[in-house]
Amino acid sequence: MQIERFYGHLLLLLLLTVALPISLFAQGDVKPDSVQNLSQPGLRNYECCHTFIVSNFSAGSIREFRVRLVSDGGEFIQGQAGSPIDWDVFLSKRSIQWLSSTSEAEIDSTESLTSFSFCVRDTGVYLLAWETWDEDGLRYTDTLTFICSGRTNCDEAFFRPLPSILRCGFDIDLLNENNEQKIVNDFHIRLLTPGFKIDTVGARIPAGWRLDRLDSVSISWKTTDSALSIGEFAENFRIYMETLGSPSVRLTWWTTNFGAQICRDTVTVLCGLRAPDSLLTRRTTVGADTCCRDILLINSHQPRSPLKRFTLALNTANAEIIPPTPSLLPLGWSVDVNSSADTAIFTIDTLLMPGDSVIFSGVCFDNDLAPSDEVRYNWVTEYDDLVVAIGGGTVPCFRDIVFCDVVSALVDSSLTATQRCITLNLGNRNSRRDTIKRFTVRVDNPGTRLRILNATPPSGWSIDKVTPDSVTFHRGTVDPNFNKEFVFCLNIDTNARDPLTVTWTTWADNSRPICTESLPLRVDLRLACDSVVMVENDQSVDPLCCFDVTFYNKNGKGLPIDRMNVRVPRIDLIIDTAQASGSWGLASDFFPSIFVDYVGDTLKAGDSVTFSFCVDARASQERPITFDVIWQTYSRGEVICFDTIRVVCEGSPGRCDEVAEVKPTGGDNPNCVAHYQVRNLHTPDGPINNVQYTIVEGNANFLSGRGVNGAAAFDQVSVSPKQIIFRGSTIPSGEVAEYFSLEIEAAEGTEVSIEVCTFEDDTELCCEVKKFTCSTLGIEESESEEGRLVQSITPNPFSGTTLITYQMDYPGGVTLLLLDAEGREVKRYSEGIKKGGTHAIVVEGEDIPSGVYFYLLQAGEERETGRLLLVK
């Protein structure tokens, strides 16, 4: 790389210099395009003019030539750019572009063309990058460095701050331009600002010079062979300084000739990084891997310089980087990953110039063995062995299960013949290292009605729900590598046969399962007692719960049964009617009653008989109703067997509300969005003023929801990842609300089960589960849905600020509310009256903690909600 210089006393002298650029492309024996430079001073100090001669030494024709300022400061002088015949020139402050207007004007192979002229000002030492282009795109590029003198009749020192966030340093170029015509053989610097010290680590010295003297605040260099003559320069004296945090340092420098001072000056210079590089990410998928990002790196740091390397390093233990395949890497870039796969270094074989950007597509992360679903990373940009900028970020990645929790079972067979207590020892061993917060157990034995009598949770846990064949433990934790014991007891029908199947599931929360497994258990079943089976019959019409009850004589004593009774031990339930069969009768037909006796005949060993009874449940608000029934069998006045059965009364289904998926007019929505209309058909009649949608199955989350057309008045919308609640309006009996639009985050092809429930105030009316399959990869933050108020949210997730862009069809007032996960207002942005068109609101998250937030945007008559993820 060659340095061009200008002298005040050579104002009218035109210098011809041939630039010898080092090509940024490895082309083997093919000679690159080249640029020759004709230079002369401008009309004022620190103004210089150039005329470039462009030569084509390769195949093809050059049809475009570009030049831009790379270094800080300076600008092209407007109105002072010239071009060859039949070439058009386009000039801005920091770049120039020449385009051939005819094919004949293009620079063919082995040809040269002059008159590409321009002037610069306020530059001092400056770096120019030039590019040649043909019909296929960029051919070659290179850089040239120049010194544009201030013509002060004295030596000049140009201090160029090093772009580094870690160190304060300068590259210094020294030009001999003193009017005394003296050679320079010494160069000195002394720091004047208190608190600054000279640091020599990493310092550089130009060829032909040596370090002469050094202390904490001063440094001197001396020539080793030949002194610096008039018009000559020494390039790249590099020094570093220790600071107290201030970027501003005042210093004095001087030149000497055999100890006699020639020139001296005192300057104030700024060091360090004034603006960082920029890094943006967006979600992408590579094959079946969804934990991937496209990474956009922008060379935006100040002071300006090229970039050579970009490093991505993970801070999350046991997480790994999966680099892009060579076919996905940008042209001219390579990547190296260390042995532990937690650091990737991207290197360009040329340079990434200031203002340029590059996209690294398909950078994936494997955190299956990591302790969390968040992959944290740091990134570093470098140039010329300098760390330029440092940043960090977080990628949310849901981990796959590599190995699971473990459960062992111990069966207590010392109880009665049909009662068993089972102890499950649960060990948290899942590879995700999720804390277990919920534990469900289901017992299954085909053809058998099992009845769970009771359950005992470990310390710190409680029981959420018990059904005849399942029990749910919650409100406790099992941390990774710890164990807890859960106990439940069964009353097993004597029709059961070994083995019993116990299916368990561990949960990280109420909606996210971790592991599930089925255990076949031998429980040593024996025939020893009578048994009873109860089945709800078709006489159940609210408020009556009616059952067929079948008694089986299976007691091991071989005794006949001559009396059987059932009793309901609840004060809000009472037996309303009962009916015997055959020659059996009722001991008392006085109803209502809390029990019923069946007498009058004998049930022999091995025989069975079926009776019926109905329970009046009008005093209970529970629907469906779960309650216990106690039964007993007698022989000659002696109790033979007894047990408790837990039953569920569903009652007559009657009519329920109708939920149907609809397709809005105007074509398919490009995002993963489900649309449902709700028709009020439930009996007894009554309004619907609350509609709730809950994801009960499928790896998916709600992003936003809104009412459309007939459902638009439901404008009080609460959104959480697994549930959306619509309020604010009413669906009268017999009428339909079309429609509710649900925006869902899910992978391509994911089948999602959504439970739709209707309410009148807090009273649940009907529930129905609808299945929906996402037909897209989900919602991209950068895309907008036609007809939506919010067009884009960039970025999301965000770490500092994010931009919400919205489209208004008509003028109106605009207000944006930012709510936390509990629905509390966090921020309010009142934008006033906005005209129809596209507008944007900047949401600032620097003063609030990381987490999930929801926005509510009211623009005129339109309203929309959605989710934001703040990650710091």
Stockholm file with secondary structure:
# STOCKHOLM 1.0

chainA/1-872         MQIERFYGHLLLLLLLTVALPISLFAQGDVKPDSVQNLSQPGLRNYECCHTFIVSNFSAGSIREFRVRLVSDGGEFIQGQAGSPIDWDVFLSKRSIQWLSSTSEAEIDSTESLTSFSFCVRDTGVYLLAWETWDEDGLRYTDTLTFICSGRTNCDEAFFRPLPSILRCGFDIDLLNENNEQKIVNDFHIRLLTPGFKIDTVGARIPAGWRLDRLDSVSISWKTTDSALSIGEFAENFRIYMETLGSPSVRLTWWTTNFGAQICRDTVTVLCGLRAPDSLLTRRTTVGADTCCRDILLINSHQPRSPLKRFTLALNTANAEIIPPTPSLLPLGWSVDVNSSADTAIFTIDTLLMPGDSVIFSGVCFDNDLAPSDEVRYNWVTEYDDLVVAIGGGTVPCFRDIVFCDVVSALVDSSLTATQRCITLNLGNRNSRRDTIKRFTVRVDNPGTRLRILNATPPSGWSIDKVTPDSVTFHRGTVDPNFNKEFVFCLNIDTNARDPLTVTWTTWADNSRPICTESLPLRVDLRLACDSVVMVENDQSVDPLCCFDVTFYNKNGKGLPIDRMNVRVPRIDLIIDTAQASGSWGLASDFFPSIFVDYVGDTLKAGDSVTFSFCVDARASQERPITFDVIWQTYSRGEVICFDTIRVVCEGSPGRCDEVAEVKPTGGDNPNCVAHYQVRNLHTPDGPINNVQYTIVEGNANFLSGRGVNGAAAFDQVSVSPKQIIFRGSTIPSGEVAEYFSLEIEAAEGTEVSIEVCTFEDDTELCCEVKKFTCSTLGIEESESEEGRLVQSITPNPFSGTTLITYQMDYPGGVTLLLLDAEGREVKRYSEGIKKGGTHAIVVEGEDIPSGVYFYLLQAGEERETGRLLLVK
#=GR chainA/1-872 SS CCEECCCGGGTTCCEEEECCCCCSSCCTTCCCCEEEEEEEECSSTTEEEEEEEEECCSSSCBCEEEEEECSSSCEECTTCCBCCTTEEEEECSSEEEEEESSGGGSBCTTCEEEEEEEEEESCSEEEEEEEEEETTEEEEEEEEEEECCCCCSSCEEEEEECCCSSCEEEEEEEECCCTTCCCBCEEEEEECSTTCEEEEEEEECCTTEEEEEECSSEEEEEESSSCBCTTCEEEEEEEEEECSSCSEEEEEEEEEETTEEEEEEEEEEECSCSBCCEEEEEEEEETTEEEEEEEEEECCCBSCCCEEEEEEEECSTTCEEECCCGGGSCTTEEEEECTTSCEEEEEEEEEECTTCEEEEEEEEEECTTSSSSEEEEEEEEEETTEEEEEEEEEEECCCCCSSCCEEEEEEECCSCTTEEEEEEEEECCCTTCCCEEEEEEEEECTTCCCEEEEEECCTTCEEEEEETTEEEEEEEEECTTCEEEEEEEEECCTTCCSCEEEEEEEESSSSCEEEEEEEEECCCCCCCSCEEEEEECTTCCTTEEEEEEEEECCCTTCCCEEEEEEECCCTTCEEEEEECCTTCEESCCCSSBSEEEEEEEEECTTCEEEEEEEEECTTCCCSSEEEEEEEEEEETTEEEEEEEEEEEECCCCCCCCEEEECCCTTSCCSSSEEEEEEECCCSSCCCBCEEEEEEEESSEEEEEEEECGGGTTCCEEEEETTEEEEESCCBCTTCEEEEEEEEEEECTTCEEEEEEEEEETTEEEEEEEEEEECCSSCCCTTCCCTTCSEEEEESSSBSSEEEEEEEESSCEEEEEEEECTTSCEEEEEEEEEECSEEEEEEEECTTSCSEEEEEEEEETTEEEEEEEEECC
#=GC SS_cons         CCEECCCGGGTTCCEEEECCCCCSSCCTTCCCCEEEEEEEECSSTTEEEEEEEEECCSSSCBCEEEEEECSSSCEECTTCCBCCTTEEEEECSSEEEEEESSGGGSBCTTCEEEEEEEEEESCSEEEEEEEEEETTEEEEEEEEEEECCCCCSSCEEEEEECCCSSCEEEEEEEECCCTTCCCBCEEEEEECSTTCEEEEEEEECCTTEEEEEECSSEEEEEESSSCBCTTCEEEEEEEEEECSSCSEEEEEEEEEETTEEEEEEEEEEECSCSBCCEEEEEEEEETTEEEEEEEEEECCCBSCCCEEEEEEEECSTTCEEECCCGGGSCTTEEEEECTTSCEEEEEEEEEECTTCEEEEEEEEEECTTSSSSEEEEEEEEEETTEEEEEEEEEEECCCCCSSCCEEEEEEECCSCTTEEEEEEEEECCCTTCCCEEEEEEEEECTTCCCEEEEEECCTTCEEEEEETTEEEEEEEEECTTCEEEEEEEEECCTTCCSCEEEEEEEESSSSCEEEEEEEEECCCCCCCSCEEEEEECTTCCTTEEEEEEEEECCCTTCCCEEEEEEECCCTTCEEEEEECCTTCEESCCCSSBSEEEEEEEEECTTCEEEEEEEEECTTCCCSSEEEEEEEEEEETTEEEEEEEEEEEECCCCCCCCEEEECCCTTSCCSSSEEEEEEECCCSSCCCBCEEEEEEEESSEEEEEEEECGGGTTCCEEEEETTEEEEESCCBCTTCEEEEEEEEEEECTTCEEEEEEEEEETTEEEEEEEEEEECCSSCCCTTCCCTTCSEEEEESSSBSSEEEEEEEESSCEEEEEEEECTTSCEEEEEEEEEECSEEEEEEEECTTSCSEEEEEEEEETTEEEEEEEEECC
//
